[in-house]
Amino acid sequence: MPILNFKGKSFVQNHHFGVKYHQLVPHQGKSLTDKVNLYDNLVVHGDNLKALKALLPTYAGKVKCIYIDPPYNTGNEQWIYNDNVNSPMMREWLGNVVDKEDLNRHDKWLCMMMPRLKLLRELLSEDGVIFVSIDDDEQHHLRMLMDEVFGSNNFITNIIWQKKFSPQNDAKYFSDMHDFIICYAKNRNDGDINHGWIRNLLPRSEEMNSRYKNPDNDPRGPWTSGDLSVKTYSEEYDYPIETPSGRIVHPPKGSCWRVSKEKLNTLIKDNRIWFGKEGKSVPRLKRFLSEVQGGLVPGTVWLNQEVGHNQQAKQYLNQILHDKESFNTPKPVSLIKRIIQIASNEDSIILDSFAGSGSTAHAVLEQNKEDNGNRKFILVEMEDYADELTAERVRRVIQGVPTAKDDGLRKGLGGTFSYFTLGAPIEMEAILHGKSLPSYEDLARYVFFTSTGEEFDPSNIDQDQNFIGESSQYEVYLFYRPDMEYLKSTSLNLETAKQLGELNGKKRLVFAPMKYLDQEYLHEYKIEFSQLPFEIYRMKD
């Protein structure tokens, strides 16, 4: 497979491993829920690379559908490369606007995208899928980068979205009318129904169904007819057909019928062939509405009449945030709803780590309202408008916008969400010095995920027993309090080992500041010890 090389690649290939886990700080006042928690719909304000890493302990392998709309790198977006990569060359890039005059702008964009795509892949479920909006500036680079991160065999399609409804007559060469939406599965499904991503069919509209009639009162219900001829010629299928009126018809010149004489006779007996009301028309094949109710196979060209366009999205956002400074490039809710319909189930998690105006949350809530689904959204936005624009849109969509023209929007879509910001990094060494001590739950989330690689569930915590959860291999215990006196005086010893309770067959993984227990007792109590505050590495056995 061809490999894309770019300046700085060697420094960012594994940069996501070195990104520290950060605390996620809840904000009740900015949330719309009785109890803020990480299992609610989420709006996270902070650098999206750090936020994705902070979400891993809770959501690794759980996200069904990802949609992102990253900077297109047109040279006009004023984005800044700010990843603190350990390289003098790349530190020269920090804090500088990436514009058209920047000779490294494509390299910087790829350096920004690579670690984020790698973390997004970790968050995807095994049957998950990612959609990325992009235009011609980086589309060709993005395809090669995603081939490398997701595997070229997991490429699904490149969708063309008609983003404008009328051409620009002042365009220098061509009027730019479309964007791309690139789609990759984490694992492409090629026949095994129990493995990999399987796309859903799109729902049929009333207009589509209205094309089906029943002029002959067929008991099987409404139907429409299709051409019985095909252009892939076969002499065996080129034969005359006699209509009920006695008229003899042949397939068009250069064509043949799509079925054999024997099959045709069977279809006629089954009233599947339509010769017109008077029985003398060219035969057509009847297709019943009941046979297509499962839905439509999605195509790769999405017209603005079907999924909306940029100007429509801007007008719709202004209805919601009429008293706020608007967002320049929102995506249409109907566009993201189509992605959700194709890519998610009724209880799926949908993630958008370049959340912008919050269209993805709006689309999730609207789709849930339509089909009584229980999908959840996770939005990550790093800009200062995360609260006043992104989250504010979600609040208004949930509660209702009295001045909106849309009836559903006026009444409100219902739902809740929890608002978080990125807190301090969870620094193991800081525990030794008593600086920025994390909460018990935050440290528990960190040590559980990094040592087991499995999802952390805070409801399993029994702090009195120092128990934080059970993985497929371990019972995991954490002796910790955000208190320096506790940390100086607490250890794993014979007494505390006995207090762990009866063995249930699994090993015990114990994190504590100190250990006063020899190897014989560790073996007897099936304990693997890991000392705080040193960095914790994933256990392999």
TORLOKE-436011 format. One record per residue (C-alpha): x negated, y, z negated; residue number from 1. Coordinates in steps of 0.1 Angstrom, whole numbers, padded with zeros to 4 digits. Layout:
BEGIN
<pagu <X; Y; Z>; NUM>
...
***
This chain:
BEGIN
<pagu <0000; 0000; 0000>; 1>
<pagu <-0014; 0035; 0009>; 2>
<pagu <-0024; 0055; -0022>; 3>
<pagu <-0019; 0092; -0026>; 4>
<pagu <-0050; 0110; -0040>; 5>
<pagu <-0049; 0145; -0053>; 6>
<pagu <-0071; 0168; -0074>; 7>
<pagu <-0067; 0160; -0111>; 8>
<pagu <-0051; 0125; -0105>; 9>
<pagu <-0078; 0107; -0125>; 10>
<pagu <-0070; 0129; -0155>; 11>
<pagu <-0032; 0125; -0155>; 12>
<pagu <-0029; 0088; -0146>; 13>
<pagu <-0028; 0078; -0182>; 14>
<pagu <-0020; 0111; -0198>; 15>
<pagu <0014; 0100; -0209>; 16>
<pagu <-0003; 0075; -0233>; 17>
<pagu <-0021; 0103; -0250>; 18>
<pagu <0009; 0126; -0255>; 19>
<pagu <0017; 0126; -0292>; 20>
<pagu <0051; 0116; -0306>; 21>
<pagu <0069; 0147; -0319>; 22>
<pagu <0096; 0151; -0344>; 23>
<pagu <0130; 0159; -0331>; 24>
<pagu <0145; 0186; -0353>; 25>
<pagu <0183; 0186; -0355>; 26>
<pagu <0203; 0219; -0354>; 27>
<pagu <0238; 0216; -0367>; 28>
<pagu <0247; 0252; -0359>; 29>
<pagu <0239; 0247; -0322>; 30>
<pagu <0256; 0213; -0319>; 31>
<pagu <0292; 0205; -0313>; 32>
<pagu <0297; 0175; -0337>; 33>
<pagu <0304; 0168; -0373>; 34>
<pagu <0271; 0150; -0378>; 35>
<pagu <0240; 0155; -0357>; 36>
<pagu <0224; 0123; -0346>; 37>
<pagu <0202; 0109; -0319>; 38>
<pagu <0228; 0085; -0307>; 39>
<pagu <0252; 0113; -0297>; 40>
<pagu <0252; 0132; -0264>; 41>
<pagu <0220; 0151; -0266>; 42>
<pagu <0206; 0185; -0256>; 43>
<pagu <0169; 0187; -0264>; 44>
<pagu <0150; 0220; -0261>; 45>
<pagu <0113; 0216; -0256>; 46>
<pagu <0086; 0207; -0232>; 47>
<pagu <0100; 0178; -0212>; 48>
<pagu <0069; 0157; -0212>; 49>
<pagu <0067; 0158; -0250>; 50>
<pagu <0105; 0154; -0253>; 51>
<pagu <0105; 0123; -0231>; 52>
<pagu <0078; 0108; -0254>; 53>
<pagu <0098; 0117; -0285>; 54>
<pagu <0128; 0099; -0270>; 55>
<pagu <0110; 0067; -0263>; 56>
<pagu <0114; 0051; -0298>; 57>
<pagu <0152; 0054; -0295>; 58>
<pagu <0159; 0051; -0258>; 59>
<pagu <0131; 0031; -0242>; 60>
<pagu <0147; 0006; -0217>; 61>
<pagu <0182; 0020; -0225>; 62>
<pagu <0188; 0046; -0198>; 63>
<pagu <0209; 0034; -0168>; 64>
<pagu <0207; 0064; -0146>; 65>
<pagu <0183; 0093; -0143>; 66>
<pagu <0188; 0124; -0122>; 67>
<pagu <0162; 0151; -0121>; 68>
<pagu <0159; 0184; -0102>; 69>
<pagu <0123; 0194; -0106>; 70>
<pagu <0107; 0225; -0092>; 71>
<pagu <0106; 0222; -0054>; 72>
<pagu <0072; 0239; -0054>; 73>
<pagu <0082; 0263; -0026>; 74>
<pagu <0058; 0290; -0039>; 75>
<pagu <0087; 0312; -0050>; 76>
<pagu <0098; 0295; -0083>; 77>
<pagu <0072; 0310; -0106>; 78>
<pagu <0066; 0277; -0125>; 79>
<pagu <0035; 0272; -0146>; 80>
<pagu <0014; 0242; -0152>; 81>
<pagu <0010; 0238; -0190>; 82>
<pagu <0001; 0202; -0197>; 83>
<pagu <-0028; 0201; -0221>; 84>
<pagu <-0049; 0175; -0202>; 85>
<pagu <-0083; 0169; -0216>; 86>
<pagu <-0103; 0182; -0187>; 87>
<pagu <-0121; 0216; -0183>; 88>
<pagu <-0111; 0218; -0147>; 89>
<pagu <-0074; 0213; -0155>; 90>
<pagu <-0075; 0237; -0184>; 91>
<pagu <-0084; 0264; -0159>; 92>
<pagu <-0049; 0258; -0145>; 93>
<pagu <-0031; 0265; -0177>; 94>
<pagu <-0008; 0295; -0180>; 95>
<pagu <-0011; 0306; -0144>; 96>
<pagu <0019; 0310; -0121>; 97>
<pagu <0019; 0285; -0092>; 98>
<pagu <0027; 0306; -0061>; 99>
<pagu <0022; 0304; -0024>; 100>
<pagu <-0013; 0318; -0027>; 101>
<pagu <-0024; 0290; -0050>; 102>
<pagu <-0045; 0266; -0029>; 103>
<pagu <-0040; 0239; -0056>; 104>
<pagu <-0002; 0241; -0059>; 105>
<pagu <0005; 0207; -0044>; 106>
<pagu <-0022; 0191; -0066>; 107>
<pagu <-0007; 0209; -0097>; 108>
<pagu <0028; 0198; -0088>; 109>
<pagu <0017; 0161; -0085>; 110>
<pagu <-0002; 0163; -0118>; 111>
<pagu <0029; 0177; -0135>; 112>
<pagu <0052; 0150; -0120>; 113>
<pagu <0031; 0119; -0125>; 114>
<pagu <0031; 0115; -0163>; 115>
<pagu <0068; 0125; -0164>; 116>
<pagu <0078; 0099; -0139>; 117>
<pagu <0058; 0073; -0158>; 118>
<pagu <0077; 0081; -0190>; 119>
<pagu <0110; 0082; -0172>; 120>
<pagu <0103; 0047; -0159>; 121>
<pagu <0098; 0035; -0194>; 122>
<pagu <0131; 0050; -0205>; 123>
<pagu <0150; 0032; -0176>; 124>
<pagu <0167; 0000; -0183>; 125>
<pagu <0157; -0031; -0163>; 126>
<pagu <0188; -0025; -0141>; 127>
<pagu <0184; 0013; -0140>; 128>
<pagu <0179; 0038; -0112>; 129>
<pagu <0164; 0073; -0107>; 130>
<pagu <0175; 0100; -0083>; 131>
<pagu <0152; 0130; -0076>; 132>
<pagu <0163; 0161; -0057>; 133>
<pagu <0136; 0177; -0036>; 134>
<pagu <0131; 0195; -0003>; 135>
<pagu <0105; 0194; 0025>; 136>
<pagu <0077; 0211; 0005>; 137>
<pagu <0070; 0180; -0016>; 138>
<pagu <0093; 0153; -0003>; 139>
<pagu <0065; 0134; 0015>; 140>
<pagu <0042; 0136; -0015>; 141>
<pagu <0070; 0126; -0039>; 142>
<pagu <0078; 0094; -0019>; 143>
<pagu <0042; 0083; -0021>; 144>
<pagu <0039; 0091; -0058>; 145>
<pagu <0071; 0072; -0066>; 146>
<pagu <0059; 0043; -0045>; 147>
<pagu <0029; 0042; -0069>; 148>
<pagu <0049; 0046; -0101>; 149>
<pagu <0080; 0026; -0093>; 150>
<pagu <0066; 0003; -0066>; 151>
<pagu <0073; 0007; -0029>; 152>
<pagu <0095; -0024; -0031>; 153>
<pagu <0119; -0006; -0054>; 154>
<pagu <0126; 0022; -0029>; 155>
<pagu <0164; 0023; -0023>; 156>
<pagu <0171; 0053; 0000>; 157>
<pagu <0165; 0089; 0009>; 158>
<pagu <0198; 0107; 0008>; 159>
<pagu <0204; 0139; 0028>; 160>
<pagu <0226; 0164; 0010>; 161>
<pagu <0241; 0193; 0030>; 162>
<pagu <0235; 0221; 0005>; 163>
<pagu <0248; 0250; 0027>; 164>
<pagu <0281; 0253; 0045>; 165>
<pagu <0270; 0278; 0071>; 166>
<pagu <0237; 0284; 0089>; 167>
<pagu <0213; 0314; 0084>; 168>
<pagu <0211; 0333; 0116>; 169>
<pagu <0180; 0352; 0105>; 170>
<pagu <0160; 0319; 0100>; 171>
<pagu <0126; 0322; 0118>; 172>
<pagu <0127; 0286; 0132>; 173>
<pagu <0155; 0265; 0119>; 174>
<pagu <0182; 0272; 0093>; 175>
<pagu <0174; 0251; 0063>; 176>
<pagu <0208; 0233; 0056>; 177>
<pagu <0199; 0202; 0035>; 178>
<pagu <0179; 0188; 0006>; 179>
<pagu <0168; 0153; -0001>; 180>
<pagu <0177; 0130; -0030>; 181>
<pagu <0152; 0102; -0033>; 182>
<pagu <0164; 0070; -0050>; 183>
<pagu <0143; 0043; -0066>; 184>
<pagu <0154; 0014; -0088>; 185>
<pagu <0133; 0002; -0117>; 186>
<pagu <0139; -0033; -0103>; 187>
<pagu <0156; -0035; -0069>; 188>
<pagu <0182; -0062; -0067>; 189>
<pagu <0179; -0084; -0036>; 190>
<pagu <0204; -0111; -0043>; 191>
<pagu <0201; -0121; -0080>; 192>
<pagu <0232; -0107; -0096>; 193>
<pagu <0217; -0110; -0130>; 194>
<pagu <0186; -0089; -0123>; 195>
<pagu <0179; -0054; -0111>; 196>
<pagu <0200; -0025; -0101>; 197>
<pagu <0233; -0030; -0082>; 198>
<pagu <0251; 0000; -0067>; 199>
<pagu <0288; 0006; -0073>; 200>
<pagu <0312; 0013; -0045>; 201>
<pagu <0326; 0048; -0043>; 202>
<pagu <0363; 0054; -0052>; 203>
<pagu <0388; 0059; -0024>; 204>
<pagu <0406; 0092; -0021>; 205>
<pagu <0444; 0096; -0016>; 206>
<pagu <0437; 0110; 0018>; 207>
<pagu <0418; 0079; 0028>; 208>
<pagu <0446; 0057; 0016>; 209>
<pagu <0472; 0078; 0033>; 210>
<pagu <0458; 0067; 0067>; 211>
<pagu <0472; 0032; 0060>; 212>
<pagu <0507; 0027; 0073>; 213>
<pagu <0531; -0002; 0077>; 214>
<pagu <0550; 0002; 0110>; 215>
<pagu <0559; -0035; 0112>; 216>
<pagu <0569; -0039; 0075>; 217>
<pagu <0542; -0064; 0069>; 218>
<pagu <0547; -0080; 0034>; 219>
<pagu <0510; -0076; 0027>; 220>
<pagu <0514; -0038; 0026>; 221>
<pagu <0499; -0008; 0044>; 222>
<pagu <0473; -0014; 0070>; 223>
<pagu <0452; 0004; 0097>; 224>
<pagu <0438; -0011; 0128>; 225>
<pagu <0403; -0014; 0142>; 226>
<pagu <0388; -0020; 0176>; 227>
<pagu <0388; -0057; 0186>; 228>
<pagu <0360; -0052; 0211>; 229>
<pagu <0323; -0049; 0205>; 230>
<pagu <0294; -0037; 0228>; 231>
<pagu <0271; -0066; 0219>; 232>
<pagu <0281; -0086; 0250>; 233>
<pagu <0287; -0124; 0250>; 234>
<pagu <0301; -0142; 0280>; 235>
<pagu <0319; -0167; 0258>; 236>
<pagu <0338; -0138; 0241>; 237>
<pagu <0348; -0121; 0274>; 238>
<pagu <0382; -0135; 0282>; 239>
<pagu <0416; -0121; 0291>; 240>
<pagu <0443; -0117; 0264>; 241>
<pagu <0481; -0118; 0272>; 242>
<pagu <0501; -0094; 0252>; 243>
<pagu <0537; -0103; 0239>; 244>
<pagu <0551; -0082; 0268>; 245>
<pagu <0531; -0103; 0293>; 246>
<pagu <0505; -0077; 0301>; 247>
<pagu <0470; -0091; 0307>; 248>
<pagu <0442; -0071; 0291>; 249>
<pagu <0404; -0074; 0293>; 250>
<pagu <0377; -0060; 0270>; 251>
<pagu <0362; -0027; 0282>; 252>
<pagu <0335; -0030; 0309>; 253>
<pagu <0302; -0041; 0294>; 254>
<pagu <0319; -0052; 0261>; 255>
<pagu <0336; -0084; 0248>; 256>
<pagu <0360; -0093; 0221>; 257>
<pagu <0346; -0097; 0186>; 258>
<pagu <0363; -0131; 0180>; 259>
<pagu <0365; -0164; 0200>; 260>
<pagu <0397; -0175; 0217>; 261>
<pagu <0404; -0200; 0189>; 262>
<pagu <0399; -0174; 0162>; 263>
<pagu <0421; -0150; 0181>; 264>
<pagu <0450; -0175; 0181>; 265>
<pagu <0446; -0180; 0144>; 266>
<pagu <0447; -0142; 0138>; 267>
<pagu <0478; -0138; 0160>; 268>
<pagu <0496; -0165; 0141>; 269>
<pagu <0486; -0148; 0108>; 270>
<pagu <0500; -0115; 0122>; 271>
<pagu <0465; -0099; 0120>; 272>
<pagu <0466; -0086; 0156>; 273>
<pagu <0486; -0055; 0165>; 274>
<pagu <0498; -0050; 0201>; 275>
<pagu <0517; -0018; 0194>; 276>
<pagu <0554; -0013; 0187>; 277>
<pagu <0564; -0025; 0222>; 278>
<pagu <0539; -0054; 0223>; 279>
<pagu <0520; -0042; 0253>; 280>
<pagu <0491; -0022; 0239>; 281>
<pagu <0454; -0033; 0238>; 282>
<pagu <0451; -0056; 0208>; 283>
<pagu <0436; -0042; 0176>; 284>
<pagu <0426; -0059; 0144>; 285>
<pagu <0447; -0051; 0113>; 286>
<pagu <0429; -0042; 0081>; 287>
<pagu <0450; -0041; 0050>; 288>
<pagu <0446; -0014; 0022>; 289>
<pagu <0447; -0042; -0004>; 290>
<pagu <0415; -0056; 0011>; 291>
<pagu <0395; -0024; 0007>; 292>
<pagu <0407; -0012; -0026>; 293>
<pagu <0374; -0021; -0041>; 294>
<pagu <0359; 0011; -0028>; 295>
<pagu <0336; 0025; -0002>; 296>
<pagu <0299; 0017; 0005>; 297>
<pagu <0280; 0050; 0000>; 298>
<pagu <0263; 0065; 0030>; 299>
<pagu <0230; 0084; 0031>; 300>
<pagu <0244; 0116; 0044>; 301>
<pagu <0264; 0136; 0019>; 302>
<pagu <0284; 0165; 0034>; 303>
<pagu <0292; 0196; 0014>; 304>
<pagu <0330; 0190; 0020>; 305>
<pagu <0325; 0158; 0000>; 306>
<pagu <0301; 0168; -0028>; 307>
<pagu <0299; 0206; -0028>; 308>
<pagu <0273; 0231; -0019>; 309>
<pagu <0250; 0256; -0036>; 310>
<pagu <0273; 0286; -0033>; 311>
<pagu <0303; 0267; -0046>; 312>
<pagu <0282; 0255; -0076>; 313>
<pagu <0271; 0291; -0084>; 314>
<pagu <0307; 0303; -0082>; 315>
<pagu <0319; 0275; -0105>; 316>
<pagu <0291; 0282; -0130>; 317>
<pagu <0302; 0318; -0131>; 318>
<pagu <0337; 0308; -0140>; 319>
<pagu <0322; 0291; -0171>; 320>
<pagu <0295; 0315; -0180>; 321>
<pagu <0311; 0348; -0168>; 322>
<pagu <0297; 0367; -0198>; 323>
<pagu <0262; 0352; -0195>; 324>
<pagu <0233; 0358; -0172>; 325>
<pagu <0239; 0332; -0145>; 326>
<pagu <0216; 0304; -0132>; 327>
<pagu <0202; 0309; -0096>; 328>
<pagu <0202; 0273; -0083>; 329>
<pagu <0228; 0251; -0101>; 330>
<pagu <0237; 0218; -0086>; 331>
<pagu <0274; 0210; -0079>; 332>
<pagu <0291; 0189; -0105>; 333>
<pagu <0307; 0169; -0077>; 334>
<pagu <0272; 0160; -0063>; 335>
<pagu <0260; 0146; -0096>; 336>
<pagu <0294; 0129; -0102>; 337>
<pagu <0288; 0109; -0070>; 338>
<pagu <0254; 0098; -0083>; 339>
<pagu <0271; 0088; -0116>; 340>
<pagu <0298; 0069; -0097>; 341>
<pagu <0273; 0050; -0077>; 342>
<pagu <0247; 0043; -0104>; 343>
<pagu <0264; 0040; -0138>; 344>
<pagu <0289; 0020; -0158>; 345>
<pagu <0315; 0033; -0182>; 346>
<pagu <0292; 0030; -0212>; 347>
<pagu <0259; 0040; -0195>; 348>
<pagu <0234; 0066; -0206>; 349>
<pagu <0225; 0093; -0181>; 350>
<pagu <0193; 0114; -0185>; 351>
<pagu <0183; 0147; -0169>; 352>
<pagu <0149; 0160; -0180>; 353>
<pagu <0151; 0191; -0159>; 354>
<pagu <0185; 0201; -0171>; 355>
<pagu <0187; 0237; -0159>; 356>
<pagu <0223; 0249; -0160>; 357>
<pagu <0236; 0216; -0175>; 358>
<pagu <0255; 0203; -0144>; 359>
<pagu <0246; 0167; -0153>; 360>
<pagu <0263; 0169; -0187>; 361>
<pagu <0294; 0185; -0171>; 362>
<pagu <0295; 0157; -0145>; 363>
<pagu <0293; 0130; -0172>; 364>
<pagu <0321; 0146; -0193>; 365>
<pagu <0343; 0150; -0162>; 366>
<pagu <0337; 0115; -0150>; 367>
<pagu <0345; 0102; -0185>; 368>
<pagu <0377; 0121; -0185>; 369>
<pagu <0387; 0107; -0152>; 370>
<pagu <0381; 0070; -0159>; 371>
<pagu <0382; 0070; -0198>; 372>
<pagu <0345; 0061; -0198>; 373>
<pagu <0321; 0064; -0227>; 374>
<pagu <0290; 0075; -0209>; 375>
<pagu <0264; 0095; -0228>; 376>
<pagu <0242; 0123; -0215>; 377>
<pagu <0207; 0133; -0225>; 378>
<pagu <0196; 0168; -0213>; 379>
<pagu <0160; 0181; -0218>; 380>
<pagu <0154; 0218; -0210>; 381>
<pagu <0121; 0235; -0218>; 382>
<pagu <0131; 0271; -0209>; 383>
<pagu <0143; 0297; -0234>; 384>
<pagu <0178; 0295; -0220>; 385>
<pagu <0183; 0260; -0233>; 386>
<pagu <0207; 0271; -0260>; 387>
<pagu <0223; 0302; -0245>; 388>
<pagu <0229; 0288; -0210>; 389>
<pagu <0224; 0250; -0208>; 390>
<pagu <0240; 0241; -0242>; 391>
<pagu <0265; 0269; -0240>; 392>
<pagu <0279; 0255; -0208>; 393>
<pagu <0283; 0222; -0224>; 394>
<pagu <0301; 0238; -0254>; 395>
<pagu <0325; 0256; -0231>; 396>
<pagu <0332; 0226; -0209>; 397>
<pagu <0340; 0205; -0240>; 398>
<pagu <0362; 0231; -0257>; 399>
<pagu <0378; 0247; -0226>; 400>
<pagu <0374; 0279; -0206>; 401>
<pagu <0406; 0299; -0209>; 402>
<pagu <0399; 0320; -0178>; 403>
<pagu <0390; 0291; -0155>; 404>
<pagu <0410; 0284; -0124>; 405>
<pagu <0405; 0246; -0127>; 406>
<pagu <0432; 0231; -0150>; 407>
<pagu <0409; 0205; -0165>; 408>
<pagu <0382; 0230; -0172>; 409>
<pagu <0407; 0254; -0188>; 410>
<pagu <0419; 0227; -0212>; 411>
<pagu <0385; 0214; -0219>; 412>
<pagu <0370; 0179; -0213>; 413>
<pagu <0365; 0170; -0249>; 414>
<pagu <0334; 0153; -0264>; 415>
<pagu <0305; 0161; -0287>; 416>
<pagu <0268; 0167; -0285>; 417>
<pagu <0239; 0171; -0308>; 418>
<pagu <0212; 0198; -0303>; 419>
<pagu <0176; 0191; -0311>; 420>
<pagu <0143; 0210; -0307>; 421>
<pagu <0108; 0196; -0306>; 422>
<pagu <0091; 0197; -0340>; 423>
<pagu <0055; 0192; -0350>; 424>
<pagu <0036; 0162; -0337>; 425>
<pagu <0036; 0132; -0359>; 426>
<pagu <-0001; 0133; -0368>; 427>
<pagu <-0013; 0103; -0387>; 428>
<pagu <-0043; 0121; -0400>; 429>
<pagu <-0022; 0149; -0413>; 430>
<pagu <-0007; 0126; -0439>; 431>
<pagu <-0041; 0122; -0454>; 432>
<pagu <-0044; 0160; -0459>; 433>
<pagu <-0007; 0166; -0467>; 434>
<pagu <-0001; 0188; -0437>; 435>
<pagu <0032; 0187; -0418>; 436>
<pagu <0044; 0155; -0435>; 437>
<pagu <0071; 0140; -0413>; 438>
<pagu <0104; 0127; -0428>; 439>
<pagu <0107; 0091; -0437>; 440>
<pagu <0130; 0084; -0408>; 441>
<pagu <0107; 0102; -0382>; 442>
<pagu <0077; 0083; -0394>; 443>
<pagu <0097; 0050; -0395>; 444>
<pagu <0108; 0056; -0359>; 445>
<pagu <0072; 0062; -0349>; 446>
<pagu <0056; 0032; -0365>; 447>
<pagu <0084; 0008; -0356>; 448>
<pagu <0084; 0016; -0319>; 449>
<pagu <0046; 0019; -0315>; 450>
<pagu <0040; -0014; -0333>; 451>
<pagu <0069; -0035; -0318>; 452>
<pagu <0078; -0017; -0286>; 453>
<pagu <0114; -0022; -0294>; 454>
<pagu <0143; 0001; -0301>; 455>
<pagu <0145; 0017; -0335>; 456>
<pagu <0179; 0018; -0353>; 457>
<pagu <0179; 0042; -0383>; 458>
<pagu <0210; 0025; -0397>; 459>
<pagu <0188; -0005; -0407>; 460>
<pagu <0167; 0016; -0430>; 461>
<pagu <0167; 0005; -0467>; 462>
<pagu <0143; 0030; -0483>; 463>
<pagu <0146; 0015; -0517>; 464>
<pagu <0132; -0018; -0503>; 465>
<pagu <0109; 0001; -0479>; 466>
<pagu <0125; -0018; -0451>; 467>
<pagu <0129; 0000; -0417>; 468>
<pagu <0140; -0027; -0393>; 469>
<pagu <0136; -0061; -0377>; 470>
<pagu <0121; -0068; -0343>; 471>
<pagu <0120; -0100; -0323>; 472>
<pagu <0088; -0110; -0342>; 473>
<pagu <0086; -0089; -0374>; 474>
<pagu <0104; -0076; -0404>; 475>
<pagu <0089; -0041; -0406>; 476>
<pagu <0083; -0023; -0439>; 477>
<pagu <0070; 0013; -0445>; 478>
<pagu <0057; 0024; -0479>; 479>
<pagu <0059; 0061; -0475>; 480>
<pagu <0074; 0093; -0489>; 481>
<pagu <0066; 0129; -0477>; 482>
<pagu <0049; 0135; -0510>; 483>
<pagu <0011; 0135; -0516>; 484>
<pagu <0013; 0121; -0551>; 485>
<pagu <0033; 0091; -0538>; 486>
<pagu <0008; 0086; -0510>; 487>
<pagu <-0022; 0087; -0535>; 488>
<pagu <-0006; 0063; -0559>; 489>
<pagu <0012; 0037; -0537>; 490>
<pagu <-0003; 0005; -0523>; 491>
<pagu <0005; -0029; -0511>; 492>
<pagu <-0004; -0052; -0540>; 493>
<pagu <0009; -0085; -0555>; 494>
<pagu <0038; -0068; -0572>; 495>
<pagu <0050; -0049; -0542>; 496>
<pagu <0045; -0079; -0520>; 497>
<pagu <0068; -0100; -0542>; 498>
<pagu <0094; -0072; -0540>; 499>
<pagu <0097; -0077; -0503>; 500>
<pagu <0121; -0106; -0510>; 501>
<pagu <0126; -0141; -0496>; 502>
<pagu <0109; -0151; -0463>; 503>
<pagu <0132; -0155; -0434>; 504>
<pagu <0108; -0171; -0410>; 505>
<pagu <0094; -0140; -0394>; 506>
<pagu <0061; -0122; -0401>; 507>
<pagu <0062; -0091; -0422>; 508>
<pagu <0045; -0060; -0407>; 509>
<pagu <0038; -0036; -0437>; 510>
<pagu <0026; 0000; -0434>; 511>
<pagu <0012; 0015; -0466>; 512>
<pagu <-0014; 0040; -0477>; 513>
<pagu <-0036; 0014; -0494>; 514>
<pagu <-0038; -0024; -0499>; 515>
<pagu <-0050; -0043; -0530>; 516>
<pagu <-0042; -0078; -0518>; 517>
<pagu <-0066; -0104; -0505>; 518>
<pagu <-0062; -0124; -0473>; 519>
<pagu <-0050; -0155; -0491>; 520>
<pagu <-0019; -0136; -0505>; 521>
<pagu <-0014; -0119; -0472>; 522>
<pagu <-0012; -0153; -0455>; 523>
<pagu <0010; -0167; -0483>; 524>
<pagu <0035; -0138; -0479>; 525>
<pagu <0032; -0138; -0441>; 526>
<pagu <0021; -0102; -0442>; 527>
<pagu <0002; -0082; -0415>; 528>
<pagu <-0010; -0050; -0430>; 529>
<pagu <-0015; -0017; -0413>; 530>
<pagu <-0030; 0012; -0432>; 531>
<pagu <-0017; 0047; -0432>; 532>
<pagu <-0027; 0073; -0421>; 533>
<pagu <-0047; 0058; -0393>; 534>
<pagu <-0034; 0056; -0357>; 535>
<pagu <-0011; 0026; -0352>; 536>
<pagu <-0015; 0004; -0321>; 537>
<pagu <0010; -0019; -0306>; 538>
<pagu <0008; -0055; -0319>; 539>
<pagu <0004; -0081; -0292>; 540>
<pagu <0012; -0113; -0311>; 541>
***
